[in-house]
Amino acid sequence: MNKRKNSIFGHSNKNWNKKASMQLSINMIVILIIAVVILGLSLGFIQSMFGGIEKDFISRAQEEPNPSSATPGNTLTCSRGDNILASPGEGLSVKWGVYCTDAAECINTSLTNVICQGAGLDIVSITSTAKDIPSGSSDMLITLISVPTGSTLSKYLCTATVTHENAAGGRTGTASKDLVIEIVR
């Protein structure tokens, strides 16, 4: 009988399996290296994108003048006064002075919304820092106010509202301020 009965192309199965598994191992190593390189490049790109936004926000906030101190009679003050000029697609750093009038500490205090009359849609989006403010004292919040690119050029009467967490876990209004946001080019 023929001793090459188990071979396919004149090679023994044992040698064939060794070559196939070696080739498979090399392919897996190459694929793994490519995946790690792509993951590293993706993470680097994402970090540079968001790191730049954070640095830009911090540098803008440092350039913004501080608001006048908030008091029991004027619980919310704005670094830009009562009139904010903004352009579509622009992000503005705005500082707010907030006074805590509650008997207890105002926990996780932040600017939660700016609602404008006659806008139909939210004409601004807000990102705010949050702070715990002791009862009977004031502190400063920093916000990034963004105006969407397609916004209509106009003046809007708006109300900015600062809230904090209450004992029941909900949010309670701390202070509000009427102001004009004028969208200009």
C-alpha positions as a printed NumPy array, in Angstrom:
array([[  0.   ,   0.   ,   0.   ],
       [  0.909,   3.563,  -0.423],
       [  2.354,   5.296,   2.644],
       [  1.128,   8.648,   1.395],
       [ -2.477,   7.684,   1.857],
       [ -3.22 ,  10.525,   4.356],
       [ -1.474,  13.273,   2.454],
       [ -3.265,  15.737,   0.223],
       [ -0.492,  17.173,  -1.923],
       [  2.315,  14.899,  -1.066],
       [  2.886,  16.475,   2.359],
       [  2.052,  14.732,   5.54 ],
       [ -0.878,  16.117,   7.559],
       [  1.415,  16.789,  10.496],
       [  3.643,  19.186,   8.515],
       [  0.62 ,  20.793,   6.839],
       [ -1.039,  21.536,  10.202],
       [  2.176,  23.101,  11.536],
       [  2.481,  25.426,   8.546],
       [ -1.21 ,  26.399,   8.678],
       [ -1.18 ,  27.162,  12.392],
       [  2.066,  29.154,  12.028],
       [  0.544,  31.205,   9.187],
       [ -2.646,  31.753,  11.243],
       [ -0.58 ,  32.941,  14.235],
       [  1.359,  35.437,  12.099],
       [ -1.894,  36.763,  10.603],
       [ -3.409,  37.219,  14.065],
       [ -0.353,  39.115,  15.292],
       [ -0.444,  41.455,  12.265],
       [ -4.19 ,  42.099,  12.74 ],
       [ -3.669,  42.762,  16.457],
       [ -0.868,  45.269,  15.752],
       [ -3.005,  47.105,  13.174],
       [ -5.957,  47.244,  15.613],
       [ -3.795,  48.673,  18.412],
       [ -2.332,  51.335,  16.094],
       [ -5.806,  52.373,  14.875],
       [ -7.11 ,  52.512,  18.462],
       [ -4.161,  54.679,  19.531],
       [ -4.624,  57.095,  16.638],
       [ -8.371,  57.341,  17.345],
       [ -7.854,  58.062,  21.04 ],
       [ -5.204,  60.675,  20.252],
       [ -7.522,  62.425,  17.79 ],
       [-10.457,  62.449,  20.23 ],
       [ -8.3  ,  63.725,  23.07 ],
       [ -6.895,  66.543,  20.949],
       [-10.389,  67.597,  19.84 ],
       [-11.918,  67.72 ,  23.324],
       [ -8.763,  68.937,  25.039],
       [ -8.73 ,  71.958,  22.718],
       [-12.346,  72.786,  23.559],
       [-11.636,  72.629,  27.284],
       [ -8.51 ,  74.799,  26.974],
       [-10.43 ,  77.307,  24.849],
       [-13.226,  77.477,  27.442],
       [-10.757,  77.96 ,  30.306],
       [ -8.798,  80.682,  28.481],
       [-12.012,  82.528,  27.572],
       [-13.215,  82.307,  31.174],
       [ -9.945,  83.778,  32.445],
       [-10.29 ,  86.744,  30.075],
       [-13.912,  87.412,  31.122],
       [-14.252,  90.076,  33.853],
       [-15.741,  88.99 ,  37.168],
       [-19.377,  89.926,  37.813],
       [-20.312,  92.275,  40.624],
       [-20.89 ,  90.418,  43.888],
       [-24.359,  88.962,  44.328],
       [-26.268,  90.152,  47.414],
       [-29.571,  89.297,  49.136],
       [-31.185,  92.134,  47.141],
       [-29.511,  91.156,  43.836],
       [-29.17 ,  87.357,  43.925],
       [-27.853,  86.888,  40.357],
       [-25.355,  89.141,  38.567],
       [-23.766,  88.752,  35.14 ],
       [-20.262,  89.685,  33.978],
       [-21.765,  91.098,  30.773],
       [-24.46 ,  93.184,  32.494],
       [-28.025,  93.047,  31.198],
       [-27.171,  92.854,  27.478],
       [-25.259,  89.939,  25.924],
       [-24.099,  90.215,  22.297],
       [-23.571,  86.894,  20.534],
       [-23.008,  85.669,  16.989],
       [-24.448,  82.488,  15.462],
       [-22.039,  79.592,  15.911],
       [-20.156,  81.419,  18.665],
       [-19.571,  80.225,  22.211],
       [-19.364,  82.882,  24.933],
       [-17.861,  82.481,  28.357],
       [-20.024,  84.295,  30.911],
       [-19.457,  84.571,  34.666],
       [-22.365,  84.809,  37.112],
       [-22.414,  85.962,  40.731],
       [-24.907,  83.88 ,  42.743],
       [-26.192,  84.485,  46.279],
       [-27.63 ,  81.551,  48.293],
       [-30.781,  82.738,  50.092],
       [-31.762,  79.312,  51.458],
       [-31.533,  78.488,  55.161],
       [-29.408,  75.459,  54.203],
       [-26.426,  75.215,  51.85 ],
       [-27.231,  75.51 ,  48.113],
       [-25.83 ,  72.176,  46.879],
       [-24.738,  71.605,  43.263],
       [-25.747,  75.136,  42.234],
       [-25.607,  75.739,  38.468],
       [-27.125,  77.888,  35.722],
       [-29.717,  75.461,  34.367],
       [-31.464,  77.403,  31.608],
       [-31.87 ,  80.616,  29.68 ],
       [-35.404,  80.932,  28.302],
       [-36.06 ,  83.619,  25.702],
       [-39.466,  85.033,  24.749],
       [-40.558,  84.925,  21.121],
       [-37.686,  82.684,  20.093],
       [-39.814,  79.631,  19.292],
       [-36.793,  77.405,  19.938],
       [-34.001,  77.476,  22.462],
       [-31.748,  80.101,  20.919],
       [-28.896,  79.29 ,  23.277],
       [-27.439,  76.175,  24.819],
       [-25.673,  76.296,  28.159],
       [-22.847,  74.429,  29.823],
       [-22.328,  75.485,  33.437],
       [-19.978,  74.794,  36.292],
       [-21.639,  73.647,  39.526],
       [-20.737,  74.644,  43.091],
       [-21.921,  74.195,  46.65 ],
       [-22.626,  77.669,  48.066],
       [-23.03 ,  78.113,  51.843],
       [-26.241,  79.726,  53.066],
       [-26.077,  83.525,  53.169],
       [-23.006,  83.819,  50.936],
       [-22.184,  84.316,  47.283],
       [-19.936,  82.605,  44.766],
       [-19.211,  82.668,  41.052],
       [-20.365,  80.259,  38.312],
       [-18.862,  80.07 ,  34.834],
       [-20.983,  79.16 ,  31.822],
       [-20.437,  78.608,  28.147],
       [-23.367,  80.04 ,  26.198],
       [-23.589,  78.822,  22.597],
       [-25.811,  80.207,  19.827],
       [-26.68 ,  77.741,  17.007],
       [-25.463,  78.673,  13.518],
       [-28.938,  79.074,  11.978],
       [-30.237,  81.539,  14.598],
       [-32.216,  84.608,  13.466],
       [-30.449,  87.93 ,  13.976],
       [-32.595,  89.709,  16.562],
       [-32.918,  90.827,  20.197],
       [-34.51 ,  88.431,  22.678],
       [-35.756,  89.131,  26.191],
       [-34.503,  86.188,  28.23 ],
       [-34.526,  84.884,  31.784],
       [-31.474,  83.107,  33.171],
       [-32.243,  80.717,  36.035],
       [-29.872,  79.261,  38.602],
       [-31.036,  76.205,  40.568],
       [-29.638,  73.918,  43.251],
       [-30.467,  70.509,  44.707],
       [-32.913,  70.388,  47.609],
       [-33.148,  67.847,  50.439],
       [-35.665,  65.728,  48.489],
       [-33.204,  65.338,  45.594],
       [-35.096,  67.677,  43.235],
       [-33.983,  71.07 ,  41.972],
       [-35.067,  74.375,  43.527],
       [-34.734,  77.834,  42.014],
       [-31.988,  79.868,  43.657],
       [-32.033,  83.028,  41.543],
       [-33.108,  84.394,  38.174],
       [-32.222,  87.435,  36.08 ],
       [-33.845,  89.096,  33.099],
       [-31.451,  90.064,  30.326],
       [-31.358,  90.766,  26.611],
       [-29.477,  88.478,  24.258],
       [-28.829,  90.18 ,  20.927],
       [-27.753,  87.926,  18.093],
       [-25.555,  89.865,  15.671],
       [-23.078,  89.011,  12.921]])
